[in-house]
Amino acid sequence: LFPGQGSQYHGMFEKLAASFPPTAAALSFANTCLRDLGYPTFAELAGSQTTGLGSDVWQTQVSMLIADYLALQTIRSLGIE
């Protein structure tokens, strides 16, 4: 369920967050945390228009951490623990 580096792709979770409110809420929370820490948003790290995903280790690892969080919050919203 929680894949690591190598499974990333540009734009991951964009469509789901745009159409599924629980994922959008989790993304909003993650972006708030990232901004509060002085980091780029998830879209800036892993969005369709990014360039460093897959080649920059920090960018890729943080993106995968947030993607795993989004996956967890999405399945929890469906009642799966």
mmCIF file as gemmi writes it, N, C-alpha and C atoms, coordinates in Angstrom:
data_model
loop_
_atom_site.group_PDB
_atom_site.id
_atom_site.type_symbol
_atom_site.label_atom_id
_atom_site.label_alt_id
_atom_site.label_comp_id
_atom_site.label_asym_id
_atom_site.label_entity_id
_atom_site.label_seq_id
_atom_site.pdbx_PDB_ins_code
_atom_site.Cartn_x
_atom_site.Cartn_y
_atom_site.Cartn_z
_atom_site.occupancy
_atom_site.B_iso_or_equiv
_atom_site.pdbx_formal_charge
_atom_site.auth_seq_id
_atom_site.auth_asym_id
_atom_site.pdbx_PDB_model_num
ATOM 1 N N . LEU Axp A 1 ? 0.814 -1.189 0 1 0 ? 1 A 1
ATOM 2 C CA . LEU Axp A 1 ? 0 0 0 1 0 ? 1 A 1
ATOM 3 C C . LEU Axp A 1 ? 0.86 1.256 0 1 0 ? 1 A 1
ATOM 4 N N . PHE Axp A 2 ? 2.007 1.219 0.66 1 0 ? 2 A 1
ATOM 5 C CA . PHE Axp A 2 ? 2.839 2.405 0.781 1 0 ? 2 A 1
ATOM 6 C C . PHE Axp A 2 ? 4.153 2.197 0.033 1 0 ? 2 A 1
ATOM 7 N N . PRO Axp A 3 ? 4.119 2.394 -1.274 1 0 ? 3 A 1
ATOM 8 C CA . PRO Axp A 3 ? 5.332 2.194 -2.064 1 0 ? 3 A 1
ATOM 9 C C . PRO Axp A 3 ? 6.365 3.279 -1.791 1 0 ? 3 A 1
ATOM 10 N N . GLY Axp A 4 ? 7.579 2.995 -2.138 1 0 ? 4 A 1
ATOM 11 C CA . GLY Axp A 4 ? 8.654 3.946 -1.901 1 0 ? 4 A 1
ATOM 12 C C . GLY Axp A 4 ? 9.14 4.588 -3.186 1 0 ? 4 A 1
ATOM 13 N N . GLN Axp A 5 ? 10.347 5.144 -3.084 1 0 ? 5 A 1
ATOM 14 C CA . GLN Axp A 5 ? 10.948 5.829 -4.224 1 0 ? 5 A 1
ATOM 15 C C . GLN Axp A 5 ? 11.035 4.863 -5.397 1 0 ? 5 A 1
ATOM 16 N N . GLY Axp A 6 ? 10.69 5.356 -6.548 1 0 ? 6 A 1
ATOM 17 C CA . GLY Axp A 6 ? 10.653 4.549 -7.757 1 0 ? 6 A 1
ATOM 18 C C . GLY Axp A 6 ? 9.231 4.395 -8.271 1 0 ? 6 A 1
ATOM 19 N N . SER Axp A 7 ? 8.256 4.597 -7.379 1 0 ? 7 A 1
ATOM 20 C CA . SER Axp A 7 ? 6.859 4.496 -7.788 1 0 ? 7 A 1
ATOM 21 C C . SER Axp A 7 ? 6.23 5.867 -7.989 1 0 ? 7 A 1
ATOM 22 N N . GLN Axp A 8 ? 7.011 6.918 -7.82 1 0 ? 8 A 1
ATOM 23 C CA . GLN Axp A 8 ? 6.487 8.275 -7.962 1 0 ? 8 A 1
ATOM 24 C C . GLN Axp A 8 ? 6.214 8.602 -9.433 1 0 ? 8 A 1
ATOM 25 N N . TYR Axp A 9 ? 5.294 9.543 -9.618 1 0 ? 9 A 1
ATOM 26 C CA . TYR Axp A 9 ? 5.048 10.06 -10.968 1 0 ? 9 A 1
ATOM 27 C C . TYR Axp A 9 ? 4.501 11.475 -10.838 1 0 ? 9 A 1
ATOM 28 N N . HIS Axp A 10 ? 4.742 12.266 -11.847 1 0 ? 10 A 1
ATOM 29 C CA . HIS Axp A 10 ? 4.277 13.648 -11.841 1 0 ? 10 A 1
ATOM 30 C C . HIS Axp A 10 ? 2.75 13.685 -11.834 1 0 ? 10 A 1
ATOM 31 N N . GLY Axp A 11 ? 2.215 14.499 -10.956 1 0 ? 11 A 1
ATOM 32 C CA . GLY Axp A 11 ? 0.771 14.665 -10.89 1 0 ? 11 A 1
ATOM 33 C C . GLY Axp A 11 ? 0.059 13.638 -10.03 1 0 ? 11 A 1
ATOM 34 N N . MET Axp A 12 ? 0.813 12.843 -9.252 1 0 ? 12 A 1
ATOM 35 C CA . MET Axp A 12 ? 0.149 11.83 -8.435 1 0 ? 12 A 1
ATOM 36 C C . MET Axp A 12 ? -0.81 12.489 -7.445 1 0 ? 12 A 1
ATOM 37 N N . PHE Axp A 13 ? -1.965 11.913 -7.306 1 0 ? 13 A 1
ATOM 38 C CA . PHE Axp A 13 ? -3.061 12.337 -6.427 1 0 ? 13 A 1
ATOM 39 C C . PHE Axp A 13 ? -3.781 13.603 -6.899 1 0 ? 13 A 1
ATOM 40 N N . GLU Axp A 14 ? -3.382 14.202 -8.004 1 0 ? 14 A 1
ATOM 41 C CA . GLU Axp A 14 ? -4.069 15.413 -8.477 1 0 ? 14 A 1
ATOM 42 C C . GLU Axp A 14 ? -5.538 15.141 -8.799 1 0 ? 14 A 1
ATOM 43 N N . LYS Axp A 15 ? -5.799 14.113 -9.594 1 0 ? 15 A 1
ATOM 44 C CA . LYS Axp A 15 ? -7.179 13.827 -10.009 1 0 ? 15 A 1
ATOM 45 C C . LYS Axp A 15 ? -8.028 13.388 -8.817 1 0 ? 15 A 1
ATOM 46 N N . LEU Axp A 16 ? -7.455 12.567 -7.941 1 0 ? 16 A 1
ATOM 47 C CA . LEU Axp A 16 ? -8.218 12.108 -6.785 1 0 ? 16 A 1
ATOM 48 C C . LEU Axp A 16 ? -8.551 13.267 -5.851 1 0 ? 16 A 1
ATOM 49 N N . ALA Axp A 17 ? -7.588 14.14 -5.592 1 0 ? 17 A 1
ATOM 50 C CA . ALA Axp A 17 ? -7.83 15.292 -4.714 1 0 ? 17 A 1
ATOM 51 C C . ALA Axp A 17 ? -8.843 16.251 -5.329 1 0 ? 17 A 1
ATOM 52 N N . ALA Axp A 18 ? -8.883 16.32 -6.648 1 0 ? 18 A 1
ATOM 53 C CA . ALA Axp A 18 ? -9.835 17.213 -7.319 1 0 ? 18 A 1
ATOM 54 C C . ALA Axp A 18 ? -11.266 16.682 -7.269 1 0 ? 18 A 1
ATOM 55 N N . SER Axp A 19 ? -11.41 15.376 -7.076 1 0 ? 19 A 1
ATOM 56 C CA . SER Axp A 19 ? -12.753 14.796 -7.147 1 0 ? 19 A 1
ATOM 57 C C . SER Axp A 19 ? -13.227 14.123 -5.86 1 0 ? 19 A 1
ATOM 58 N N . PHE Axp A 20 ? -12.361 13.986 -4.861 1 0 ? 20 A 1
ATOM 59 C CA . PHE Axp A 20 ? -12.736 13.278 -3.633 1 0 ? 20 A 1
ATOM 60 C C . PHE Axp A 20 ? -12.404 14.157 -2.433 1 0 ? 20 A 1
ATOM 61 N N . PRO Axp A 21 ? -13.417 14.745 -1.803 1 0 ? 21 A 1
ATOM 62 C CA . PRO Axp A 21 ? -13.188 15.705 -0.717 1 0 ? 21 A 1
ATOM 63 C C . PRO Axp A 21 ? -12.286 15.234 0.427 1 0 ? 21 A 1
ATOM 64 N N . PRO Axp A 22 ? -12.362 13.972 0.886 1 0 ? 22 A 1
ATOM 65 C CA . PRO Axp A 22 ? -11.451 13.581 1.958 1 0 ? 22 A 1
ATOM 66 C C . PRO Axp A 22 ? -9.975 13.651 1.557 1 0 ? 22 A 1
ATOM 67 N N . THR Axp A 23 ? -9.684 13.323 0.321 1 0 ? 23 A 1
ATOM 68 C CA . THR Axp A 23 ? -8.302 13.434 -0.156 1 0 ? 23 A 1
ATOM 69 C C . THR Axp A 23 ? -7.91 14.895 -0.276 1 0 ? 23 A 1
ATOM 70 N N . ALA Axp A 24 ? -8.818 15.721 -0.753 1 0 ? 24 A 1
ATOM 71 C CA . ALA Axp A 24 ? -8.549 17.161 -0.846 1 0 ? 24 A 1
ATOM 72 C C . ALA Axp A 24 ? -8.275 17.752 0.532 1 0 ? 24 A 1
ATOM 73 N N . ALA Axp A 25 ? -9.018 17.32 1.543 1 0 ? 25 A 1
ATOM 74 C CA . ALA Axp A 25 ? -8.807 17.817 2.905 1 0 ? 25 A 1
ATOM 75 C C . ALA Axp A 25 ? -7.448 17.386 3.437 1 0 ? 25 A 1
ATOM 76 N N . ALA Axp A 26 ? -7.068 16.143 3.182 1 0 ? 26 A 1
ATOM 77 C CA . ALA Axp A 26 ? -5.756 15.654 3.628 1 0 ? 26 A 1
ATOM 78 C C . ALA Axp A 26 ? -4.644 16.417 2.919 1 0 ? 26 A 1
ATOM 79 N N . LEU Axp A 27 ? -4.835 16.684 1.645 1 0 ? 27 A 1
ATOM 80 C CA . LEU Axp A 27 ? -3.84 17.443 0.886 1 0 ? 27 A 1
ATOM 81 C C . LEU Axp A 27 ? -3.715 18.861 1.424 1 0 ? 27 A 1
ATOM 82 N N . SER Axp A 28 ? -4.822 19.473 1.743 1 0 ? 28 A 1
ATOM 83 C CA . SER Axp A 28 ? -4.798 20.819 2.309 1 0 ? 28 A 1
ATOM 84 C C . SER Axp A 28 ? -4.029 20.841 3.629 1 0 ? 28 A 1
ATOM 85 N N . PHE Axp A 29 ? -4.277 19.858 4.486 1 0 ? 29 A 1
ATOM 86 C CA . PHE Axp A 29 ? -3.562 19.768 5.758 1 0 ? 29 A 1
ATOM 87 C C . PHE Axp A 29 ? -2.066 19.563 5.522 1 0 ? 29 A 1
ATOM 88 N N . ALA Axp A 30 ? -1.717 18.667 4.614 1 0 ? 30 A 1
ATOM 89 C CA . ALA Axp A 30 ? -0.307 18.407 4.312 1 0 ? 30 A 1
ATOM 90 C C . ALA Axp A 30 ? 0.372 19.665 3.781 1 0 ? 30 A 1
ATOM 91 N N . ASN Axp A 31 ? -0.303 20.381 2.898 1 0 ? 31 A 1
ATOM 92 C CA . ASN Axp A 31 ? 0.276 21.614 2.354 1 0 ? 31 A 1
ATOM 93 C C . ASN Axp A 31 ? 0.47 22.668 3.438 1 0 ? 31 A 1
ATOM 94 N N . THR Axp A 32 ? -0.472 22.763 4.367 1 0 ? 32 A 1
ATOM 95 C CA . THR Axp A 32 ? -0.322 23.7 5.479 1 0 ? 32 A 1
ATOM 96 C C . THR Axp A 32 ? 0.906 23.352 6.306 1 0 ? 32 A 1
ATOM 97 N N . CYS Axp A 33 ? 1.075 22.082 6.604 1 0 ? 33 A 1
ATOM 98 C CA . CYS Axp A 33 ? 2.248 21.641 7.37 1 0 ? 33 A 1
ATOM 99 C C . CYS Axp A 33 ? 3.538 21.932 6.613 1 0 ? 33 A 1
ATOM 100 N N . LEU Axp A 34 ? 3.552 21.631 5.331 1 0 ? 34 A 1
ATOM 101 C CA . LEU Axp A 34 ? 4.746 21.895 4.518 1 0 ? 34 A 1
ATOM 102 C C . LEU Axp A 34 ? 5.085 23.381 4.516 1 0 ? 34 A 1
ATOM 103 N N . ARG Axp A 35 ? 4.089 24.223 4.279 1 0 ? 35 A 1
ATOM 104 C CA . ARG Axp A 35 ? 4.322 25.678 4.248 1 0 ? 35 A 1
ATOM 105 C C . ARG Axp A 35 ? 4.799 26.188 5.607 1 0 ? 35 A 1
ATOM 106 N N . ASP Axp A 36 ? 4.184 25.678 6.693 1 0 ? 36 A 1
ATOM 107 C CA . ASP Axp A 36 ? 4.587 26.103 8.037 1 0 ? 36 A 1
ATOM 108 C C . ASP Axp A 36 ? 6.046 25.768 8.323 1 0 ? 36 A 1
ATOM 109 N N . LEU Axp A 37 ? 6.541 24.718 7.696 1 0 ? 37 A 1
ATOM 110 C CA . LEU Axp A 37 ? 7.939 24.309 7.87 1 0 ? 37 A 1
ATOM 111 C C . LEU Axp A 37 ? 8.874 24.964 6.854 1 0 ? 37 A 1
ATOM 112 N N . GLY Axp A 38 ? 8.301 25.777 5.966 1 0 ? 38 A 1
ATOM 113 C CA . GLY Axp A 38 ? 9.107 26.47 4.972 1 0 ? 38 A 1
ATOM 114 C C . GLY Axp A 38 ? 9.414 25.653 3.732 1 0 ? 38 A 1
ATOM 115 N N . TYR Axp A 39 ? 8.624 24.602 3.499 1 0 ? 39 A 1
ATOM 116 C CA . TYR Axp A 39 ? 8.852 23.741 2.347 1 0 ? 39 A 1
ATOM 117 C C . TYR Axp A 39 ? 7.838 24.034 1.247 1 0 ? 39 A 1
ATOM 118 N N . PRO Axp A 40 ? 8.13 23.588 0.03 1 0 ? 40 A 1
ATOM 119 C CA . PRO Axp A 40 ? 7.165 23.751 -1.07 1 0 ? 40 A 1
ATOM 120 C C . PRO Axp A 40 ? 5.921 22.893 -0.828 1 0 ? 40 A 1
ATOM 121 N N . THR Axp A 41 ? 4.836 23.241 -1.499 1 0 ? 41 A 1
ATOM 122 C CA . THR Axp A 41 ? 3.609 22.442 -1.417 1 0 ? 41 A 1
ATOM 123 C C . THR Axp A 41 ? 3.792 21.125 -2.17 1 0 ? 41 A 1
ATOM 124 N N . PHE Axp A 42 ? 2.842 20.227 -1.967 1 0 ? 42 A 1
ATOM 125 C CA . PHE Axp A 42 ? 2.893 18.943 -2.664 1 0 ? 42 A 1
ATOM 126 C C . PHE Axp A 42 ? 2.848 19.143 -4.173 1 0 ? 42 A 1
ATOM 127 N N . ALA Axp A 43 ? 2.044 20.083 -4.64 1 0 ? 43 A 1
ATOM 128 C CA . ALA Axp A 43 ? 1.971 20.357 -6.086 1 0 ? 43 A 1
ATOM 129 C C . ALA Axp A 43 ? 3.313 20.856 -6.609 1 0 ? 43 A 1
ATOM 130 N N . GLU Axp A 44 ? 4.003 21.657 -5.813 1 0 ? 44 A 1
ATOM 131 C CA . GLU Axp A 44 ? 5.321 22.15 -6.224 1 0 ? 44 A 1
ATOM 132 C C . GLU Axp A 44 ? 6.364 21.039 -6.204 1 0 ? 44 A 1
ATOM 133 N N . LEU Axp A 45 ? 6.164 20.035 -5.371 1 0 ? 45 A 1
ATOM 134 C CA . LEU Axp A 45 ? 7.097 18.917 -5.284 1 0 ? 45 A 1
ATOM 135 C C . LEU Axp A 45 ? 6.808 17.83 -6.312 1 0 ? 45 A 1
ATOM 136 N N . ALA Axp A 46 ? 5.518 17.511 -6.487 1 0 ? 46 A 1
ATOM 137 C CA . ALA Axp A 46 ? 5.167 16.335 -7.28 1 0 ? 46 A 1
ATOM 138 C C . ALA Axp A 46 ? 4.093 16.6 -8.327 1 0 ? 46 A 1
ATOM 139 N N . GLY Axp A 47 ? 3.765 17.835 -8.561 1 0 ? 47 A 1
ATOM 140 C CA . GLY Axp A 47 ? 2.714 18.153 -9.52 1 0 ? 47 A 1
ATOM 141 C C . GLY Axp A 47 ? 3.099 17.876 -10.96 1 0 ? 47 A 1
ATOM 142 N N . SER Axp A 48 ? 2.137 18.036 -11.82 1 0 ? 48 A 1
ATOM 143 C CA . SER Axp A 48 ? 2.332 17.764 -13.243 1 0 ? 48 A 1
ATOM 144 C C . SER Axp A 48 ? 3.455 18.581 -13.866 1 0 ? 48 A 1
ATOM 145 N N . GLN Axp A 49 ? 3.707 19.763 -13.329 1 0 ? 49 A 1
ATOM 146 C CA . GLN Axp A 49 ? 4.68 20.672 -13.932 1 0 ? 49 A 1
ATOM 147 C C . GLN Axp A 49 ? 6.06 20.66 -13.25 1 0 ? 49 A 1
ATOM 148 N N . THR Axp A 50 ? 6.29 19.751 -12.313 1 0 ? 50 A 1
ATOM 149 C CA . THR Axp A 50 ? 7.566 19.73 -11.602 1 0 ? 50 A 1
ATOM 150 C C . THR Axp A 50 ? 8.664 19.108 -12.45 1 0 ? 50 A 1
ATOM 151 N N . THR Axp A 51 ? 9.902 19.398 -12.072 1 0 ? 51 A 1
ATOM 152 C CA . THR Axp A 51 ? 11.014 18.866 -12.848 1 0 ? 51 A 1
ATOM 153 C C . THR Axp A 51 ? 11.943 17.955 -12.053 1 0 ? 51 A 1
ATOM 154 N N . GLY Axp A 52 ? 12.026 18.104 -10.73 1 0 ? 52 A 1
ATOM 155 C CA . GLY Axp A 52 ? 12.999 17.356 -9.95 1 0 ? 52 A 1
ATOM 156 C C . GLY Axp A 52 ? 12.54 16.001 -9.453 1 0 ? 52 A 1
ATOM 157 N N . LEU Axp A 53 ? 11.258 15.698 -9.597 1 0 ? 53 A 1
ATOM 158 C CA . LEU Axp A 53 ? 10.742 14.448 -9.071 1 0 ? 53 A 1
ATOM 159 C C . LEU Axp A 53 ? 11.415 13.263 -9.757 1 0 ? 53 A 1
ATOM 160 N N . GLY Axp A 54 ? 12.005 12.4 -8.955 1 0 ? 54 A 1
ATOM 161 C CA . GLY Axp A 54 ? 12.705 11.232 -9.488 1 0 ? 54 A 1
ATOM 162 C C . GLY Axp A 54 ? 14.193 11.443 -9.628 1 0 ? 54 A 1
ATOM 163 N N . SER Axp A 55 ? 14.629 12.691 -9.74 1 0 ? 55 A 1
ATOM 164 C CA . SER Axp A 55 ? 16.069 12.95 -9.849 1 0 ? 55 A 1
ATOM 165 C C . SER Axp A 55 ? 16.632 13.62 -8.605 1 0 ? 55 A 1
ATOM 166 N N . ASP Axp A 56 ? 15.799 14.345 -7.879 1 0 ? 56 A 1
ATOM 167 C CA . ASP Axp A 56 ? 16.206 14.971 -6.63 1 0 ? 56 A 1
ATOM 168 C C . ASP Axp A 56 ? 15.704 14.081 -5.491 1 0 ? 56 A 1
ATOM 169 N N . VAL Axp A 57 ? 16.646 13.499 -4.73 1 0 ? 57 A 1
ATOM 170 C CA . VAL Axp A 57 ? 16.278 12.525 -3.701 1 0 ? 57 A 1
ATOM 171 C C . VAL Axp A 57 ? 15.375 13.143 -2.641 1 0 ? 57 A 1
ATOM 172 N N . TRP Axp A 58 ? 15.711 14.337 -2.132 1 0 ? 58 A 1
ATOM 173 C CA . TRP Axp A 58 ? 14.9 14.966 -1.1 1 0 ? 58 A 1
ATOM 174 C C . TRP Axp A 58 ? 13.482 15.203 -1.611 1 0 ? 58 A 1
ATOM 175 N N . GLN Axp A 59 ? 13.373 15.791 -2.788 1 0 ? 59 A 1
ATOM 176 C CA . GLN Axp A 59 ? 12.061 16.092 -3.367 1 0 ? 59 A 1
ATOM 177 C C . GLN Axp A 59 ? 11.241 14.815 -3.54 1 0 ? 59 A 1
ATOM 178 N N . THR Axp A 60 ? 11.881 13.772 -4.005 1 0 ? 60 A 1
ATOM 179 C CA . THR Axp A 60 ? 11.182 12.515 -4.246 1 0 ? 60 A 1
ATOM 180 C C . THR Axp A 60 ? 10.749 11.86 -2.94 1 0 ? 60 A 1
ATOM 181 N N . GLN Axp A 61 ? 11.634 11.836 -1.942 1 0 ? 61 A 1
ATOM 182 C CA . GLN Axp A 61 ? 11.295 11.204 -0.665 1 0 ? 61 A 1
ATOM 183 C C . GLN Axp A 61 ? 10.172 11.944 0.05 1 0 ? 61 A 1
ATOM 184 N N . VAL Axp A 62 ? 10.23 13.264 0.08 1 0 ? 62 A 1
ATOM 185 C CA . VAL Axp A 62 ? 9.158 14.04 0.719 1 0 ? 62 A 1
ATOM 186 C C . VAL Axp A 62 ? 7.855 13.839 -0.041 1 0 ? 62 A 1
ATOM 187 N N . SER Axp A 63 ? 7.915 13.804 -1.354 1 0 ? 63 A 1
ATOM 188 C CA . SER Axp A 63 ? 6.717 13.574 -2.166 1 0 ? 63 A 1
ATOM 189 C C . SER Axp A 63 ? 6.096 12.223 -1.85 1 0 ? 63 A 1
ATOM 190 N N . MET Axp A 64 ? 6.918 11.197 -1.701 1 0 ? 64 A 1
ATOM 191 C CA . MET Axp A 64 ? 6.396 9.871 -1.393 1 0 ? 64 A 1
ATOM 192 C C . MET Axp A 64 ? 5.816 9.819 0.018 1 0 ? 64 A 1
ATOM 193 N N . LEU Axp A 65 ? 6.426 10.522 0.964 1 0 ? 65 A 1
ATOM 194 C CA . LEU Axp A 65 ? 5.871 10.586 2.316 1 0 ? 65 A 1
ATOM 195 C C . LEU Axp A 65 ? 4.475 11.203 2.291 1 0 ? 65 A 1
ATOM 196 N N . ILE Axp A 66 ? 4.337 12.311 1.579 1 0 ? 66 A 1
ATOM 197 C CA . ILE Axp A 66 ? 3.029 12.968 1.491 1 0 ? 66 A 1
ATOM 198 C C . ILE Axp A 66 ? 2.041 12.088 0.725 1 0 ? 66 A 1
ATOM 199 N N . ALA Axp A 67 ? 2.482 11.449 -0.338 1 0 ? 67 A 1
ATOM 200 C CA . ALA Axp A 67 ? 1.597 10.55 -1.099 1 0 ? 67 A 1
ATOM 201 C C . ALA Axp A 67 ? 1.113 9.406 -0.213 1 0 ? 67 A 1
ATOM 202 N N . ASP Axp A 68 ? 1.991 8.845 0.608 1 0 ? 68 A 1
ATOM 203 C CA . ASP Axp A 68 ? 1.59 7.779 1.521 1 0 ? 68 A 1
ATOM 204 C C . ASP Axp A 68 ? 0.571 8.297 2.542 1 0 ? 68 A 1
ATOM 205 N N . TYR Axp A 69 ? 0.783 9.505 3.034 1 0 ? 69 A 1
ATOM 206 C CA . TYR Axp A 69 ? -0.173 10.114 3.961 1 0 ? 69 A 1
ATOM 207 C C . TYR Axp A 69 ? -1.534 10.297 3.282 1 0 ? 69 A 1
ATOM 208 N N . LEU Axp A 70 ? -1.527 10.769 2.052 1 0 ? 70 A 1
ATOM 209 C CA . LEU Axp A 70 ? -2.777 10.953 1.314 1 0 ? 70 A 1
ATOM 210 C C . LEU Axp A 70 ? -3.49 9.616 1.107 1 0 ? 70 A 1
ATOM 211 N N . ALA Axp A 71 ? -2.734 8.578 0.784 1 0 ? 71 A 1
ATOM 212 C CA . ALA Axp A 71 ? -3.329 7.251 0.609 1 0 ? 71 A 1
ATOM 213 C C . ALA Axp A 71 ? -3.952 6.77 1.913 1 0 ? 71 A 1
ATOM 214 N N . LEU Axp A 72 ? -3.239 6.932 3.026 1 0 ? 72 A 1
ATOM 215 C CA . LEU Axp A 72 ? -3.751 6.511 4.327 1 0 ? 72 A 1
ATOM 216 C C . LEU Axp A 72 ? -5.031 7.252 4.69 1 0 ? 72 A 1
ATOM 217 N N . GLN Axp A 73 ? -5.026 8.564 4.543 1 0 ? 73 A 1
ATOM 218 C CA . GLN Axp A 73 ? -6.206 9.344 4.899 1 0 ? 73 A 1
ATOM 219 C C . GLN Axp A 73 ? -7.384 9.027 3.976 1 0 ? 73 A 1
ATOM 220 N N . THR Axp A 74 ? -7.1 8.737 2.725 1 0 ? 74 A 1
ATOM 221 C CA . THR Axp A 74 ? -8.161 8.385 1.781 1 0 ? 74 A 1
ATOM 222 C C . THR Axp A 74 ? -8.817 7.072 2.172 1 0 ? 74 A 1
ATOM 223 N N . ILE Axp A 75 ? -8.027 6.051 2.47 1 0 ? 75 A 1
ATOM 224 C CA . ILE Axp A 75 ? -8.645 4.765 2.821 1 0 ? 75 A 1
ATOM 225 C C . ILE Axp A 75 ? -9.326 4.844 4.189 1 0 ? 75 A 1
ATOM 226 N N . ARG Axp A 76 ? -8.77 5.634 5.09 1 0 ? 76 A 1
ATOM 227 C CA . ARG Axp A 76 ? -9.439 5.813 6.393 1 0 ? 76 A 1
ATOM 228 C C . ARG Axp A 76 ? -10.806 6.477 6.217 1 0 ? 76 A 1
ATOM 229 N N . SER Axp A 77 ? -10.911 7.399 5.27 1 0 ? 77 A 1
ATOM 230 C CA . SER Axp A 77 ? -12.194 8.075 5.044 1 0 ? 77 A 1
ATOM 231 C C . SER Axp A 77 ? -13.252 7.113 4.534 1 0 ? 77 A 1
ATOM 232 N N . LEU Axp A 78 ? -12.811 5.983 4.017 1 0 ? 78 A 1
ATOM 233 C CA . LEU Axp A 78 ? -13.731 4.958 3.52 1 0 ? 78 A 1
ATOM 234 C C . LEU Axp A 78 ? -14.045 3.913 4.587 1 0 ? 78 A 1
ATOM 235 N N . GLY Axp A 79 ? -13.54 4.144 5.806 1 0 ? 79 A 1
ATOM 236 C CA . GLY Axp A 79 ? -13.809 3.23 6.905 1 0 ? 79 A 1
ATOM 237 C C . GLY Axp A 79 ? -12.851 2.068 7.008 1 0 ? 79 A 1
ATOM 238 N N . ILE Axp A 80 ? -11.756 2.117 6.281 1 0 ? 80 A 1
ATOM 239 C CA . ILE Axp A 80 ? -10.771 1.036 6.304 1 0 ? 80 A 1
ATOM 240 C C . ILE Axp A 80 ? -9.659 1.421 7.268 1 0 ? 80 A 1
ATOM 241 N N . GLU Axp A 81 ? -9.399 0.556 8.218 1 0 ? 81 A 1
ATOM 242 C CA . GLU Axp A 81 ? -8.315 0.801 9.191 1 0 ? 81 A 1
ATOM 243 C C . GLU Axp A 81 ? -7.268 -0.286 9.063 1 0 ? 81 A 1
